[in-house]
Amino acid sequence: MIVFKNIYSKEFEDYILAQFLELTLKPFKDVLGQKLIQNKHSYLLERIRSGQITYSNGEFKGNFGKEAFKELSEFAEYKKGSKKFVGTPPPNILLDITQIELDNERRHQDLLRKVDQIIAELDNIKIDEDKLFSFFDPNRFKKILDKEILSLGIRPILNEWEIKNIREQYIENARLSIKNFNQKETIRLREFVQKSALGLQKNNLVNIVEAAFDVSNKRARQLAKDEMNMFLSKYSEIRYLEAGIDSYTWWTMGDSRVRPDHQALNGRVFRFDSPPVSNLKTGARNNPGMDYGCRCIARPKV
């Protein structure tokens, strides 16, 4: 069986991320890049602008820092018990705080409108068919698998119809996965922005978008690995069956990441056409590599 390597899915990972970057993150950053009315330099105002300090009804809360603490001490009293400053800001500072709140509110609304527009347009997402064809081209891995089959003393046979069928199936799977990924991650990003607008998250919008993209980055790479691994597992299965091999021994990676349900299958023999239960909770039946996140392999049994 073809053992998955990160290099096999690297180009597919980069393609998914490029799509997300162009369709979602770039428009978000365009909104975040809008020039805001800048105030004279003030550590206090900078921390309010970044969300590290909040102000409401004469109370300042949050992460003050040494310099902002000094500024606040000039007109407000620090309450050690509740770790907040209480006091009415001078008119000029109050005006600046009001302006910051208006700027932040406008950017929140701009982002929410933008993300709603992006979500509405995701149904028309265009996928480069040629690129998907290159990612899921069985000929990339034919020599690797043929060498293994020959080592078993069996002449590999290539059924072009089967190969064409599996390629088309996984290209369609990849197309749907990319579309679903963009929709889910964009909606998740909208929820981040909405929480920030409601004051449920104290980070500034730039940090929120950057953090969300970091999570999306990891999810995209895992998605690409799963799709490619399932493609390779299915392709291997077809080639084994063509060579007259109908059963295999289930092998795990033998490390701490192996899920208990799969560890229980390790070393046991199964038929390709009768996969075992690989998830006791759902009752799902899968051959090695066909479950999401599964790194197990099928060792052909002659």
N, C-alpha and C positions, 0 to 999 in steps of 0.2 A: 504494500500500500504506500502511496505517496505521503510521506510525513510532512506536515505543514511547516513552512518556514516563513518568517515575517516578510522576506523579500517577495514572496509570491503575491502578497496582497498590497504591497507598498504603493504601487501606481493607482490601484483602485481606491485606497485610503485617501491619497492626495486628490483624486478626482472628486470624491464626495465632499471633502473639505473645501475644495475650490468652488464647488457649486454653492455650498452654504455661505462661504465668504462673499461671493458675488451677489447672491440672491437676498441675503439677510443682513450679514454683519456690515457690509459696505454701506448700504442705505442707512443703517443705524448710526454708523460713525459720521456719515454726512450730516445727520441731524445734530449729533453731539458736537460737531465741529463748528456749529454756528456761533458767531461772536456774541458774547454777552456783555452787558454794560459792566465795565470794570470799576471797582472801588479803589480808593487809595489803599496802599498796603496796610494790612492789619492782620495780625496773627489770629485774632478773634474772628474776624470776618472770613478769613480763609478756612478756618475750621468749621464755621457755620456753613460755608459754601460747599465744603467737602462732605458734610453730614456728620462730622465727628462731634460737633456741638449742636444741640437743638435749643430753640428759644420758644417759650410759650407763656403768656400771662405773667411776665416778670420773673420767670425762672429759666436758668441756663443749666442744662444737664449734658453729660457726655465726657469725652476725653479732652481735658482742658489743655494740658501741656504747660510748660513753664511760662512762656511768653504770653499766651492767651490768659493764663491765670492772673498775671500782673495787670493786664488791661481790664479784666473783670473786677479786680479788687479796687479799681479807682471809683466805681459807682455801685457795686453790689457787694453783699455780704455772703461769705462762704459758710455754708452749713455743713459741718463735719459729719453729723449723723446721717444725713441724706445725700451727702457728697454733691451738693448743687449750690449754685449762686442764686441769691434772691435780690432783686433790685430792678428799678426802672432805668433802661438805657437812656443816655442823652438823646435829644431829638435827631442829631445828625447820624448817630449809630443806629437808632431805631429805623430811620429812613433807609439806611443801607441794608439792614436786615430785611425790611419789607421788600426792597428791590431784589435781593437774593431769592426770597421766597417766590416772588413773581416770576423770576427767570427760571427757577427750578420747575415751577408749575407749568410754564410754557413748554419747556423741554420735555417734561413728562407727557403732556398732551400731544406734542409733535411726534414723539416716539410711538405713542399708542395709535395715533392715526396712521403712521408709517407701517407699523407691524400689521395692522388690520388690512392695509392695502397689499402688503406682501402675502399674507395668508390667502387673500382673495385671488391672487394671481398665481399661487402655487399649482393650481390644477393645470396650468398651461406650461409647466416646467418643461424645458427642452433637454433631452438626453442625447448625447453623442453616441449613436448606435455603433459607429466604427470603433470607438474607444472601448465600449463594453464588449464588443466582439473580440478585441485584442486581450482584454483582461480574462475572459472566459473561453479562450481558445484551447481546446484539448490538445492540440498539437504542441503546445508549450511543454506538456508533461508526458507526451507519448513515449519518448525515449527512456525516461526514468522508469515508467511502469513496465514497458516491454522488457527492459533489462532484468527486472525482478521476476517477471513471468518466465523468461528464458532460463533463469537460474534454477527454476523449479522443474526444468526439463520439459516445458510445455511451449509449443509454438504459439506466439500471440496472434490473435485474429482481430482485425479491425472491421467492425460493422459501421459503415459510414452513416447509415440511417440512424442508428442508435446515438452516434456521436453528435450528429446534427440535431437530434431531438433534445439531448441533454444540454447542448450549448444554447439552444433557443429557450429552453425552460429556465436556465439560470440567468440568461440575459434579461428575461422578463422579471424574474425574481429580483435582480439587481435594480431594474428600473423602478419597480414598486418600492423597494427598500429605500432608494434615494429620495423618492417623493415623500414617503412616510416619514423618513428621517427629518427632512426639511420642515415638514408640517409640525411634527412633534417638538422639534427644537425651537422653532419660531414661536409656537404657542407658549412653550416653557419660558422663553425670553420675555414674552409679553407679561407673563405672570410675575417675573422678577421686577419688571418696570412698574407694574401695578402695585406690588407690595411696597416698592420704594415711594410711590406717590402717596400711599396711605400711611407712610411713616413706619412700616413694619420692618424695613431694612434701612440702616443708617449709612450705608456706603453711598458714595456719589454715583451718578449714572454711568460715568465712564468705567468705574471699577466694576459695576454690576454687569455691564455688557462684556467687559474683558473676562470676568470670572465665568459668566455664562458660556462664552466661547471656549474657554479652557475645558469646561465640562463637555461641551459639544464635540470638541476635538477628540477627547478620549472615547466618547461614544461612537464617533464616526470610525475611528480606527478599530474598535471592537466589532462594529457592524461589518466592516470590510473583511476582517479576519474570519468572522463567522460565515459570511457568504462564500468566501473563497474556500474555506475548509470543508464546508458542506458540498461545494462543487467538486472538489478533489476526491472526497470520500465517495460521492455518487459515481464519479467517473471511474474510480478504481473498482468499485463494485461491478460496473458494467463490463469492464475489461476482464475481470476475474471470471464472471459468468460466461463470457464469450470463449474463454480459455477452458471452460469445463470445470471451474472451481466454484462450488456452490456453498461452501462453509468456511468458517474462519474461527480463529481464537481471539477473544477480546483481550486487548492489552491496554493498560492505562500508562500514564507517564511516570507513575510510581513516586509522586511527590505529595506534599501537603495540600496542594490545590485540587487534587482529585476529589470529586464529590462522593459521598458515601454510597449512593446508589450505583455508581459506576465502579467503585472499588469492589463491590460485591460481585460484579460481573467479570472481574479480572481473571484471566486464565481459563475461562469457560468457553466451550465451543457452541457456536450457533450457526444457523443457516441464513444466508442473505435474504431469502424470501420469507423468513420468520424471525424478525428481530425481537430481542427481549424487551422487557419493560425497563426503560432507562430512567424513568421518573416515577417512583412509587406514589407520590402525592397525586399526580395527574393521570397516571396509568399510561402515559405516552410510551410507545414502542419505537426504538430507533436502533440502527446499526451504529457502530463507532463513528464519531465525527459528524453525525447528522443531528445532534442536539446542540442548541445554542451554547457556545462557550466550551464545547466538548473537544478535548485534545486527544482522546483515545484513538487507537488505530486497530484495524482488522488485519490480523496476520493470516494470510491464506492457508488453508489446510488442504493438502493434496491427498 
